[in-house]
Amino acid sequence: MNRALRILVAAVVFFGGVVSLLAAETASLTRGTAITDPDLLRKLDQHDALTISRLLWPERNANFPLTTDLMFSWLSQLKEIPPAIDAELDRYVARQKAAYPTETIGVGEGFDVQLFDRANLKSRDTRFVLAGIVNRMDRAYVAEDSCGEIRLIYRLARFETKPDGSRAATRLPMTLNLVMKARDARQTDESGKPVTCAEVARRWLDNGDWQGLIGSSFYPYDAMLDRIETNIQISVAAKSALHDFRSDYLLKVFKYDATTKRFEESTLENQIDRDRILADHDLWRDLRDWLLAPDHLRDFDRGTVMIPEKFLAKAAVVPTPAGLDASSLQPEFGMMQGERKEEGKGEPVFTDNDVVSALKQAAARGIDLQNVRSVAGFQRRLNDVTCAGCHQTRGIGGFHFPGVDLLADKPSNSGIVTASPHFLGDQVRRRDILTAFAAGKRPDFSRGFASRPQTRGNSELAGTEYQDGWGAHCSLENAGSGSADRSFTSWSCAKGLTCQAAAASRRIGMCFIKTR
């Protein structure tokens, strides 16, 4: 590989891996599982059909999307969101100043650390634009009555009037996901019969009539609301003598309370509150015992574990770029690296012996673990089961679904990366679950690691960057003389490719063409 190509590859690795620019490939992988068509999305957005304000205020007569200043002031359901984000940003700034006292930090150019302008959330010139709709019935294991979730993904944008009177639009680094239940258990079809999960899945798989699907999927509105997830690029810092280039992202979740009719600050799913747990002996012991119990370890292995809220955090700040090794990703790894604070001890929450013992106990009980077969597998799953760890894995500059820029004069999928390799690689598994639902069968909700999709015997991804093609993540040990770690033995490369180191990593590389 020549030097220029190596530099390109290194840059791509930093922002989540090699990404495809082919619209046909994207459309094929998202068939029946997501709505990414730019013309349809722009139509839905411009006609106010699926704006946040319409979904939260269906009786509103005016047919126009609300700007952020009106949305957060008029919609009582959303009033807790801006102050909660403000508080997190204040805490972030205080931590940054303490860690790097010589660096300047503020909004706009001229600062060492450039902050997200929180005024964007209170402006008459900004609003949230519909960027995509994603079916997540593969998450029905969380709440079976709801048949999983449907996510409406919005991108914050600024609209400005030019001197010649024309309007210009710029997308801003924030997404807001309005998460709806896939169905309301009280919902009925045209004949008065309850709508089943099978019927919802069939409507998505037979996606010839998106308008009919959308009209039937989000009514009644209030009963379908579940939560709001926000992802904000809160800072960008250039490389300096103190640190490499860095961009930090703030993740928050607001759960809908049907009693108060408001979205209230909540914990992030499986996002372990590391600092609080490391400082509390009883809490870290409870987490260790709970997660390593055979039944919970089985769910952890399959990616369907739901860690109790008492162990979880209400926010996560995620740095990008991240390395390929799990040990260089999220600080959940501090739980396995001797960083517990109590009484000055260096004992970690999870020791290698703890994990090995738990794996043996699960095997003795006949539990077949599919992914977590070693300490390294446990370490990787410990990160990628969290919001922050998954966020860092093969994303695009901090996001998994940037969506098409609908604000362009001629929005098109051509030459535009609408979603991350992790998102696209997971679509086959998600469609498999929809197909099982549609056939009235019990789906297999398990998933592989975020770095490597679960194929389930399907060859659709073979030879692609998502599985074993150029740019796919692979096990460096497969290419070496030693035996590969049991958790990653299947992470090989297609014929003609070899696993090569692409970043500082002991175990994980990328599939590239053999050079010798």
HELIX and SHEET records of a PDB file:
HELIX    1   1 ARG A    3  PHE A   14  1                                  12    
HELIX    2   2 ALA A   23  LEU A   29  1                                   7    
HELIX    3   3 PRO A   38  GLN A   46  1                                   9    
HELIX    4   4 ILE A   52  LEU A   56  1                                   5    
HELIX    5   5 THR A   68  TRP A   74  1                                   7    
HELIX    6   6 SER A   76  LEU A   78  5                                   3    
HELIX    7   7 ILE A   81  ALA A   99  1                                  19    
HELIX    8   8 ARG A  118  LYS A  122  5                                   5    
HELIX    9   9 MET A  137  ARG A  139  5                                   3    
HELIX   10  10 GLU A  144  SER A  146  5                                   3    
HELIX   11  11 CYS A  197  LEU A  205  1                                   9    
HELIX   12  12 TRP A  210  SER A  217  1                                   8    
HELIX   13  13 TYR A  221  MET A  224  1                                   4    
HELIX   14  14 ARG A  274  LEU A  278  1                                   5    
HELIX   15  15 HIS A  281  LEU A  292  1                                  12    
HELIX   16  16 PRO A  294  ARG A  302  1                                   9    
HELIX   17  17 GLU A  309  PHE A  311  5                                   3    
HELIX   18  18 ALA A  326  SER A  328  5                                   3    
HELIX   19  19 PRO A  331  MET A  336  5                                   6    
HELIX   20  20 GLU A  342  GLY A  344  5                                   3    
HELIX   21  21 ASP A  352  ALA A  364  1                                  13    
HELIX   22  22 VAL A  375  ASP A  384  1                                  10    
HELIX   23  23 CYS A  387  GLN A  392  1                                   6    
HELIX   24  24 PRO A  421  GLY A  425  1                                   5    
HELIX   25  25 GLN A  427  ALA A  438  1                                  12    
HELIX   26  26 LEU A  476  ALA A  479  1                                   4    
HELIX   27  27 ARG A  486  PHE A  488  5                                   3    
SHEET    1   A 7 ALA A  34  ILE A  35  0                                        
SHEET    2   A 7 THR A 126  ARG A 136 -1                                        
SHEET    3   A 7 GLU A 149  THR A 161 -1                                        
SHEET    4   A 7 ARG A 167  LYS A 181 -1                                        
SHEET    5   A 7 LEU A 225  ALA A 237 -1                                        
SHEET    6   A 7 VAL A 113  LEU A 115 -1                                        
SHEET    7   A 7 ILE A 105  VAL A 107  1                                        
SHEET    1   B 7 ALA A  34  ILE A  35  0                                        
SHEET    2   B 7 THR A 126  ARG A 136 -1                                        
SHEET    3   B 7 GLU A 149  THR A 161 -1                                        
SHEET    4   B 7 ARG A 167  LYS A 181 -1                                        
SHEET    5   B 7 LEU A 225  ALA A 237 -1                                        
SHEET    6   B 7 ARG A 246  ASP A 257 -1                                        
SHEET    7   B 7 ARG A 262  SER A 266 -1                                        
SHEET    1   C 7 ALA A  34  ILE A  35  0                                        
SHEET    2   C 7 THR A 126  ARG A 136 -1                                        
SHEET    3   C 7 GLU A 149  THR A 161 -1                                        
SHEET    4   C 7 ARG A 167  LYS A 181 -1                                        
SHEET    5   C 7 LEU A 225  ALA A 237 -1                                        
SHEET    6   C 7 ARG A 246  ASP A 257 -1                                        
SHEET    7   C 7 ALA A 316  THR A 320 -1                                        
SHEET    1   D 3 HIS A 473  SER A 475  0                                        
SHEET    2   D 3 ILE A 508  ILE A 513 -1                                        
SHEET    3   D 3 LEU A 497  GLN A 500 -1                                        
END                                                                             
